Amino acid sequence: MKWVIAALLVLALLAAADRFLLWVESRGWLFYRRRKASSSSASNAMLELHAIFEPEKHHVVVERREMELDEAEAGDPPKHRESNA
């Protein structure tokens, strides 16, 4: 009987953790199940690692950030992908 109660407790904790992580994801703090990280965020992370291990190439990271800021401040409407429906 103890095993059944322990198994139910573990399942309840896993369900609560899942709900908590979904809530955190809805706040935009984490990519979990419903939203996937974009390729640009993965490439930015790799550039940061590259800048740590090769500091002389840090200018690449700085230039990329400046380009993203310029694009964000351009005032153009965001580009939407056309769906092939």
N, CA and C atoms as a LAMMPS dump frame, in Angstrom:
ITEM: TIMESTEP
0
ITEM: NUMBER OF ATOMS
255
ITEM: BOX BOUNDS ff ff ff
-5.0000000000000000e+02 5.0000000000000000e+02
-5.0000000000000000e+02 5.0000000000000000e+02
-5.0000000000000000e+02 5.0000000000000000e+02
ITEM: ATOMS id mol type element x y z
1 1 1 N 0.808 -1.193 0
2 1 2 C 0 0 0
3 1 3 C 0.858 1.267 0
4 2 1 N 2.02 1.2 0.653
5 2 2 C 2.916 2.354 0.689
6 2 3 C 3.414 2.701 -0.711
7 3 1 N 3.626 1.679 -1.546
8 3 2 C 4.115 1.92 -2.902
9 3 3 C 3.074 2.653 -3.74
10 4 1 N 1.82 2.323 -3.551
11 4 2 C 0.752 2.967 -4.311
12 4 3 C 0.653 4.442 -3.917
13 5 1 N 0.725 4.72 -2.635
14 5 2 C 0.67 6.104 -2.153
15 5 3 C 1.891 6.878 -2.636
16 6 1 N 3.064 6.261 -2.602
17 6 2 C 4.282 6.925 -3.064
18 6 3 C 4.198 7.214 -4.562
19 7 1 N 3.672 6.27 -5.336
20 7 2 C 3.542 6.467 -6.779
21 7 3 C 2.548 7.592 -7.082
22 8 1 N 1.447 7.631 -6.363
23 8 2 C 0.472 8.699 -6.56
24 8 3 C 1.05 10.062 -6.172
25 9 1 N 1.824 10.086 -5.116
26 9 2 C 2.469 11.327 -4.692
27 9 3 C 3.458 11.814 -5.75
28 10 1 N 4.234 10.905 -6.311
29 10 2 C 5.195 11.28 -7.358
30 10 3 C 4.452 11.813 -8.58
31 11 1 N 3.374 11.144 -8.972
32 11 2 C 2.582 11.609 -10.11
33 11 3 C 1.986 12.994 -9.85
34 12 1 N 1.515 13.222 -8.646
35 12 2 C 0.95 14.531 -8.301
36 12 3 C 2.036 15.616 -8.347
37 13 1 N 3.222 15.294 -7.864
38 13 2 C 4.323 16.26 -7.907
39 13 3 C 4.743 16.556 -9.347
40 14 1 N 4.788 15.533 -10.193
41 14 2 C 5.133 15.747 -11.594
42 14 3 C 4.075 16.607 -12.3
43 15 1 N 2.814 16.359 -12.013
44 15 2 C 1.74 17.157 -12.61
45 15 3 C 1.825 18.608 -12.138
46 16 1 N 2.114 18.81 -10.86
47 16 2 C 2.244 20.172 -10.331
48 16 3 C 3.451 20.881 -10.952
49 17 1 N 4.559 20.155 -11.126
50 17 2 C 5.739 20.738 -11.751
51 17 3 C 5.449 21.11 -13.203
52 18 1 N 4.715 20.26 -13.905
53 18 2 C 4.346 20.539 -15.289
54 18 3 C 3.498 21.798 -15.379
55 19 1 N 2.5 21.925 -14.529
56 19 2 C 1.647 23.115 -14.527
57 19 3 C 2.454 24.377 -14.197
58 20 1 N 3.37 24.25 -13.241
59 20 2 C 4.216 25.385 -12.872
60 20 3 C 5.081 25.81 -14.055
61 21 1 N 5.689 24.847 -14.754
62 21 2 C 6.535 25.172 -15.893
63 21 3 C 5.722 25.775 -17.041
64 22 1 N 4.493 25.317 -17.234
65 22 2 C 3.637 25.931 -18.246
66 22 3 C 3.291 27.37 -17.875
67 23 1 N 3.073 27.628 -16.599
68 23 2 C 2.803 28.993 -16.145
69 23 3 C 4.026 29.878 -16.373
70 24 1 N 5.209 29.359 -16.038
71 24 2 C 6.445 30.114 -16.245
72 24 3 C 6.624 30.404 -17.733
73 25 1 N 6.294 29.421 -18.575
74 25 2 C 6.403 29.626 -20.013
75 25 3 C 5.426 30.697 -20.5
76 26 1 N 4.238 30.729 -19.937
77 26 2 C 3.261 31.74 -20.34
78 26 3 C 3.714 33.145 -19.975
79 27 1 N 4.545 33.26 -18.964
80 27 2 C 5.095 34.559 -18.572
81 27 3 C 6.264 34.981 -19.456
82 28 1 N 6.753 34.047 -20.293
83 28 2 C 7.862 34.353 -21.185
84 28 3 C 9.224 34.16 -20.569
85 29 1 N 9.297 33.474 -19.459
86 29 2 C 10.569 33.292 -18.763
87 29 3 C 11.307 32.032 -19.186
88 30 1 N 10.633 31.142 -19.928
89 30 2 C 11.203 29.831 -20.216
90 30 3 C 10.568 29.272 -21.479
91 31 1 N 11.338 28.536 -22.265
92 31 2 C 10.789 27.758 -23.367
93 31 3 C 10.631 26.34 -22.852
94 32 1 N 9.406 25.822 -22.856
95 32 2 C 9.175 24.518 -22.252
96 32 3 C 8.494 23.57 -23.228
97 33 1 N 7.189 23.613 -23.37
98 33 2 C 6.479 22.688 -24.246
99 33 3 C 5.771 23.367 -25.39
100 34 1 N 5.093 24.451 -25.132
101 34 2 C 4.237 25.065 -26.148
102 34 3 C 4.997 25.958 -27.102
103 35 1 N 5.998 26.652 -26.613
104 35 2 C 6.796 27.535 -27.467
105 35 3 C 8.191 26.962 -27.598
106 36 1 N 8.729 27.036 -28.797
107 36 2 C 10.085 26.57 -29.043
108 36 3 C 10.991 27.785 -29.219
109 37 1 N 12.228 27.603 -28.852
110 37 2 C 13.196 28.681 -29.025
111 37 3 C 13.447 28.902 -30.505
112 38 1 N 13.648 30.133 -30.894
113 38 2 C 13.922 30.428 -32.293
114 38 3 C 15.379 30.106 -32.61
115 39 1 N 15.666 29.952 -33.875
116 39 2 C 17.037 29.652 -34.279
117 39 3 C 17.963 30.817 -33.98
118 40 1 N 17.416 32.037 -34.004
119 40 2 C 18.267 33.197 -33.726
120 40 3 C 18.713 33.214 -32.262
121 41 1 N 17.856 32.764 -31.346
122 41 2 C 18.273 32.732 -29.945
123 41 3 C 19.349 31.683 -29.727
124 42 1 N 19.256 30.568 -30.439
125 42 2 C 20.303 29.543 -30.33
126 42 3 C 21.616 30.049 -30.922
127 43 1 N 21.531 30.751 -32.049
128 43 2 C 22.766 31.262 -32.652
129 43 3 C 23.371 32.371 -31.796
130 44 1 N 22.53 33.188 -31.155
131 44 2 C 23.062 34.214 -30.248
132 44 3 C 23.776 33.582 -29.066
133 45 1 N 23.23 32.491 -28.554
134 45 2 C 23.889 31.801 -27.438
135 45 3 C 25.235 31.242 -27.876
136 46 1 N 25.28 30.688 -29.078
137 46 2 C 26.554 30.153 -29.573
138 46 3 C 27.571 31.271 -29.789
139 47 1 N 27.107 32.432 -30.265
140 47 2 C 28.02 33.558 -30.433
141 47 3 C 28.576 34.037 -29.098
142 48 1 N 27.734 34.03 -28.068
143 48 2 C 28.212 34.419 -26.734
144 48 3 C 29.286 33.456 -26.244
145 49 1 N 29.066 32.162 -26.431
146 49 2 C 30.071 31.176 -26.037
147 49 3 C 31.35 31.368 -26.837
148 50 1 N 31.194 31.631 -28.117
149 50 2 C 32.358 31.863 -28.966
150 50 3 C 33.132 33.093 -28.485
151 51 1 N 32.424 34.124 -28.083
152 51 2 C 33.082 35.336 -27.6
153 51 3 C 33.808 35.09 -26.276
154 52 1 N 33.282 34.161 -25.468
155 52 2 C 33.952 33.851 -24.202
156 52 3 C 35.268 33.124 -24.454
157 53 1 N 35.232 32.149 -25.359
158 53 2 C 36.424 31.339 -25.594
159 53 3 C 37.411 31.994 -26.551
160 54 1 N 36.949 32.912 -27.38
161 54 2 C 37.826 33.649 -28.276
162 54 3 C 37.495 35.136 -28.171
163 55 1 N 38.025 35.799 -27.144
164 55 2 C 37.667 37.2 -26.899
165 55 3 C 38.006 38.139 -28.055
166 56 1 N 38.97 37.786 -28.873
167 56 2 C 39.329 38.668 -29.982
168 56 3 C 38.218 38.736 -31.033
169 57 1 N 37.269 37.815 -30.971
170 57 2 C 36.144 37.825 -31.913
171 57 3 C 34.874 38.372 -31.266
172 58 1 N 35.016 39.085 -30.177
173 58 2 C 33.875 39.66 -29.467
174 58 3 C 33.143 40.691 -30.321
175 59 1 N 33.847 41.304 -31.253
176 59 2 C 33.226 42.33 -32.104
177 59 3 C 32.072 41.764 -32.926
178 60 1 N 32.081 40.456 -33.207
179 60 2 C 30.986 39.833 -33.959
180 60 3 C 29.693 39.914 -33.152
181 61 1 N 29.79 39.633 -31.858
182 61 2 C 28.615 39.686 -30.996
183 61 3 C 28.104 41.12 -30.891
184 62 1 N 29 42.065 -30.732
185 62 2 C 28.604 43.465 -30.61
186 62 3 C 27.936 43.934 -31.902
187 63 1 N 28.505 43.588 -33.039
188 63 2 C 27.932 43.996 -34.322
189 63 3 C 26.557 43.379 -34.534
190 64 1 N 26.383 42.129 -34.14
191 64 2 C 25.082 41.453 -34.297
192 64 3 C 24.01 42.152 -33.455
193 65 1 N 24.372 42.506 -32.23
194 65 2 C 23.412 43.21 -31.372
195 65 3 C 23.034 44.568 -31.959
196 66 1 N 24.016 45.269 -32.507
197 66 2 C 23.729 46.569 -33.115
198 66 3 C 22.819 46.425 -34.322
199 67 1 N 23.019 45.378 -35.111
200 67 2 C 22.165 45.145 -36.275
201 67 3 C 20.729 44.853 -35.837
202 68 1 N 20.574 44.052 -34.768
203 68 2 C 19.233 43.75 -34.269
204 68 3 C 18.545 45.003 -33.748
205 69 1 N 19.298 45.873 -33.065
206 69 2 C 18.722 47.126 -32.585
207 69 3 C 18.323 48.028 -33.743
208 70 1 N 19.157 48.085 -34.772
209 70 2 C 18.83 48.903 -35.939
210 70 3 C 17.559 48.403 -36.615
211 71 1 N 17.422 47.094 -36.726
212 71 2 C 16.221 46.527 -37.342
213 71 3 C 14.987 46.809 -36.488
214 72 1 N 15.138 46.737 -35.179
215 72 2 C 14.004 46.966 -34.286
216 72 3 C 13.563 48.431 -34.315
217 73 1 N 14.511 49.327 -34.494
218 73 2 C 14.205 50.755 -34.481
219 73 3 C 13.873 51.308 -35.862
220 74 1 N 13.903 50.463 -36.882
221 74 2 C 13.695 50.935 -38.25
222 74 3 C 12.28 51.446 -38.476
223 75 1 N 11.317 50.963 -37.728
224 75 2 C 9.949 51.415 -37.886
225 75 3 C 9.174 50.638 -38.932
226 76 1 N 9.829 49.705 -39.596
227 76 2 C 9.129 48.879 -40.574
228 76 3 C 8.245 47.873 -39.848
229 77 1 N 7.12 47.512 -40.459
230 77 2 C 6.279 46.499 -39.824
231 77 3 C 7.008 45.153 -39.807
232 78 1 N 6.733 44.312 -38.829
233 78 2 C 7.422 43.026 -38.771
234 78 3 C 7.088 42.167 -39.977
235 79 1 N 8.079 41.388 -40.402
236 79 2 C 7.883 40.514 -41.553
237 79 3 C 7.116 39.273 -41.115
238 80 1 N 6.112 38.913 -41.889
239 80 2 C 5.322 37.716 -41.596
240 80 3 C 5.58 36.692 -42.673
241 81 1 N 5.72 35.461 -42.24
242 81 2 C 5.875 34.377 -43.21
243 81 3 C 4.519 34.014 -43.769
244 82 1 N 4.476 33.77 -45.04
245 82 2 C 3.23 33.345 -45.653
246 82 3 C 3.067 31.857 -45.459
247 83 1 N 1.886 31.444 -45.042
248 83 2 C 1.63 30.025 -44.85
249 83 3 C 1.187 29.411 -46.167
250 84 1 N 1.588 28.206 -46.391
251 84 2 C 1.205 27.48 -47.606
252 84 3 C 0 26.63 -47.31
253 85 1 N -1.14 27.256 -47.141
254 85 2 C -2.346 26.515 -46.793
255 85 3 C -3.157 26.168 -48.02
